[in-house]
Amino acid sequence: MSAQPVHEDDPQDPQTILWGLPERERDEFLRQYRAAVEAARDDVAQYAALRLLLHRWSLVVVAANQPGYYEAVRDAKAGTGRYVPLEEALAAERARRAS
């Protein structure tokens, strides 16, 4: 048996993102991606914004494929559901870091 390189998809590759997104997210990803590519093509300084966009959408792939994601988003927008107020979360994190 010979050793074969392990191929892992780049999570920030546009095609990997598109394939990983739920169908309902794909049109918006493509719209934003095409706009960012156009901006980067016209101004190389915009390339960083394109990379950031791909990073953000790679995170959406992970989040949107979690069970209950859309329900949690709906609840957050409605101000319902389980949540921790920001001040309380920050205080808990500071206490954790202090110990």
N, C-alpha and C positions, 0 to 999 in steps of 0.2 A: 504494500500500500504506500503510495507516495503522498507527500504532504501537499495539500492544496491551499492556496491563499483563501482566507475567509473574506467573502465579499459582504460588506454591510452598506446599505444605502445611506447616503448623506441625508440626515433628517431635514437639512435646510435646502436640499435640491428642490427646485420648483416642481418637477415631475413627481418626486416622492411625496411632497406636500399634497399635490392635487390628488394622487391616488389614495392618500391616507385620510383625506377630508370626507366627512359625510356629504352626500349629494347636495344637501341644502346649503352648504357653505361654499361650494365650488365656484359659482358665478361671481360671488363677491371677491373671492381670492383672485380669480382671473382678472377682474376689473382693476383691483388694486395693483396686482403684479404688472399688468400691461402699462398702467400709468407710471409706475416706478421705473420700469425698463425704459419707457420713452423719456422720462426725465433724466435718467442716468446716461442715455445715449446723447442727449443734448448738452449735458453738463456733467463731466466726470466727477465733480464734487458730490453729485447726488448718488453716487455708487454706495456710499455708506448708508444712505436711507434705504436703498434697495436691499442691502444685506440685513438691516434691522427689520424690514418688512418680512423677509423670509424667515428670520429668527422668530418673530412674533407668530407667524402663521404655523411654524413647526410646533410651537407650544399649543396652538389651537387644535392641531391634529391630536395631540396627546389628551388635552382636556375634553374635546368634543366626543372622543371615543370612550369616555368613562361613563358607566351607567349613572343615570340621574343628572347628567350635566345640564341638559336643556331645562329640566325642571328646576334645578338650582338657580340657573340664570333667570328664569321666569320669576321665581320667588324673590330673588334679590332685587329685581326691578320693581316688584310690587311691595317690597319692604316687609315681606313675610318669610316664614321658614326659619331655619336655625341659623343664627349668626352670633358673632361676638362683636360688640361695639369696638371701634378702632382704638379708643383710649384704653379699654380693658385689655385688648390684645397686645398693645405696646407695653403696658405695665407688666403683663405676664412675661413678655419676651425680655424686658430689662431685668426682671427678677431672676429669670432663668440664666441670663448671661452673668449676673452678679454672683451667682452661687457657684 
